[in-house]
Every structure is written in structure tokens, then in C-alpha cells.
Amino acid sequence: MNVDSKEIDEFLVSLLRKVGKNLREDSIKKMSVATKKNRNDLVTNFDKKTEKFINNEIKQFYPEATIVSEEGYGDLVKDMSGLVFFVDPIDGTMNFVKRGDNFASMIGVYIDGQPLIGAIIDVMDNEIYHGGKEIGLYIDNEKINTPKNLPLVEGLVDVSAPMALSNRFSVQDVIKKSSGFRVYGSAGIIFGHLLTGKEVMYMSYLAPWDLAAGRVMCEAAGLSVVSIDGAPINMLESQVVIVGTQKVVSEALKTLKTR
Amino acid sequence: MNVDSKEIDEFLVSLLRKVGKNLREDSIKKMSVATKKNRNDLVTNFDKKTEKFINNEIKQFYPEATIVSEEGYGDLVKDMSGLVFFVDPIDGTMNFVKRGDNFASMIGVYIDGQPLIGAIIDVMDNEIYHGGKEIGLYIDNEKINTPKNLPLVEGLVDVSAPMALSNRFSVQDVIKKSSGFRVYGSAGIIFGHLLTGKEVMYMSYLAPWDLAAGRVMCEAAGLSVVSIDGAPINMLESQVVIVGTQKVVSEALKTLKTR
């Protein structure tokens, strides 16, 4: 298949810019009038509305693509052949509802199973992280410097709250060897931190749409993205994933108890 | 003693604006050339330099005041009589060093032991939270709406990493009853979240300069600030503190195992 990475990158940036604008304008206004009772429905509606909008735009510009998305407006995808778009309309739902900041919208594009282009918008900051291995990485079209290959002791790590608190896989042994522990509650926001070197590791149980865009960009930035059991990442299943500098992921895999 | 709250508030805002500018310009430049070896010294130097600057300004405008501060340029304070300034030049040191965001500078002012005015600057966002019970609360001179008295199940909680991971006081029982767990790693930044309703509780072991400014403003916002053992807050000692909505603090105190 003949694909133009640069064109897809521009398409994603322009699409997420619109999505971000809608989410900022709409949601804040409507959330404030929501009662406790109907708030969950409202969030689901925002999620669905946003996903429908994104998927329609993708179908219009890339009719040959298949779409994997959270809320059910995607395709039934059985393999990774051809052009596949992964869509997470609102990532960090709790932050969206409770904080009104630190939530994201993400799209990851793969070609025949290979990472091609990813894009993540930090909605409230209106910053878009985008790009891939071929065309490079950008924040709002400004080139990102590749993060340094820091060891665990030199950086902050973010581990999903349930995993960290229950000490699953003895992950607290990894946390203790780091400079400190942070929990931001949105994969998309944390991918931004990893790409800019603000954190050196993220570990969480992630669905395909949680991981897709971040994986494309983190790998392009020279970071490691691995499944906890050392198996190759499977983009059609959920799994526990570690993303971080080469050094940190190697240290983490030695420290974690996975059996 | 005759004190003018509004004048002190204006003094703190103007002082922290300068401190923020210096920290943004200086530190980023110098940190980037620091080697791993001399980095800790460099941070200590920034801390000391900033504290010296703040304390000198206070001494100049409020020569009668006593100063409690972290790095040793303050006074030896034995009681809370008169005008007392608490100074934390850089709060969230690890964020300052590792992330380059989410760190703060804080000043809390007390009169005869009573909270008077607090001010916290989110250095990188250049936002100053300031005010007190008498004059009201502001972000950069814009009035803050009082946060809602939400129950635990309705909000996000931030607990210091060591306390949460080791489940001290069975704090994980509190976390599990909330909407979610976050760790931002800077008391000053988290006080901002509490004041704007983004989080409903913060629990940590805090020194007087960590707590002073936040306590003034959180109490003025109708939030509860309590020592974990139910004793009155002692502003001349470090202690484990819970700050949150009235409902959340009451629920937390019932849930925590403090003996």
C-alpha cells in the first residue's frame, strides 16, 4: 500500500486540533450543569460523540483504512494488515470529569502491523505531540529533542495507581530505585512526559487504543516499549506494558517479578 | 500589632513574581550544563540563593517580622507571637530537577499564631495563588470560587508517595473510597489543585514551610487542615497533615488507622 506519512501526520494534527477545540468548548459548559446522577452518562456521550466525529473524518479521507476504537464505532479488526487507525477519543476520563485538565485524545496509525504515525493532544494545553520514525517527532510542528537514555536512579516513574498500590509484580522495588513516583492518570499525558524526558518510565495495563499513538512516538524517540512478559506487543489485545528509556526498561525487567 | 493584609498580599505577589522570573530564567539555563555529580550542589545553591533573596526582601519591608525558612537564612523562632513569615524557596525539588515543571515557591504569613495571608507561585505556569480569610482568594488577582464540599467518592486524592506505597495508617483504604489516586510531588502545586477543586484531599508529612501558605489559603477556602492525630496544627513542627473538603477529611479520619 502506498501511504504518505507526512500527509497522514498533517491530517491527524488538523483533526485533533478540531477535537480539542470541541472538547474544551462543549464539555466544560455541559459538565458544569450535569448532576451527579447523569454525569457518567454524559461522559459516555462525550466519548461516543467524539469517537464518531473522529472515525467519520478518518473514513472520509482514508476510506481503505480500518479503525480500532473504544466506544464501538470502529471496525471488527482481526489482523493488522493494511492501514489501521487506533482511536482513543478521551483518554484520562477521570481527569476529564474531576479535574478538567490532564486528559488527551489520541490516534495511532499502523501499516501492515508497523508503527507509522502517532498523535496525542493535551486538550486543555492545546498541545499536539505528533510524528513517527520516518518523519520525526514534533510538538505543534516544533521538533522534539530525543530524550536522554537515563538510568532508573536518575528519573521519575509513573505507574498506574492500582498496580503501584497493590505492589503487583513487586513494582515498588522498581519505584524505590527511581528518583520518585508520580501518578498523572492519563496514558496520553504521560506519553508526553516520556517524549520530553520529564519521566523515564510508565507501566500500566493498556488497551490497544491506550497504547497505539504513544507506542509509535516513543519507539521513534528511541524509547523501549515492551510487554511485561517479554513477548512482542500485540496491538489487538490489552496487556501490561512498560515504556521507558532503554536503560530503565532493562533495569525494570530485571527487577520485576513476573511469575 | 497593626497589619495591613492587603498590603502584605500585594507584597507577596510582587515578590513571588520576581522569584518565579528568576527561577525560570536562571535555573533552566544552568541546570542543563550541570553534570550528574554537581547537580545536587547546584540545586542546594538555587534553594539558598532564592531563600536569601526572599528573606532579604521581607526584612527590608517588614523589619519587625520573624522568618521561618528551610535553608537556614531565617530566624530562630520559638513562638508564634507577632508577624511570622514562613518561606519555602523551591517546593517540589525533584520536579524542579527532573521535570522542569510542577514546582513552586511559597510564603505563608501568620499574626500571633493566626493564619493571615498565603501565596504560592506555580513557577513554570507563572500563576500565583494568593490571599486569606480576610481579603479573599485569588489567582493572579482573579477571584477563586470556593471549592465544593465533595465527599471522598466524588474526587481525586493525592497522598505522598512513601505514605501511599507503604500503606501507612491504612491510607490505601481512603484511596480506594475515592475517585482516584494522583501523585504530583509538590505540596505547593497540590494546594493549587485543592483550591480549584481538582483534587479533594492531600495527605503528607509536612514541615512548617511546606504547609504554611497552603494552610492559610485552604482554610480561607473552607477546606479542613488537620493533623492526623486530631491535635491542633503546630506551625513550629513537622507533622502528618490531611487537607481536604470538610466531608473528605471527616471520612478520612474515620477510615485511617492512627494507632
Interface residues (C-beta under 8 A of the other chain):
Chain A: K36 M94 N95 V97 K98 R99 G100 D101 E154 G155 L156 A161 A164 L165 N167 Q172 I175 S179 G180 F181 R182 V183 Y184 G185 H193 K198 E199
Chain B: K36 M94 N95 V97 K98 R99 G100 D101 E154 G155 L156 A161 A164 L165 N167 Q172 I175 S179 G180 F181 R182 V183 Y184 G185 H193 K198 E199
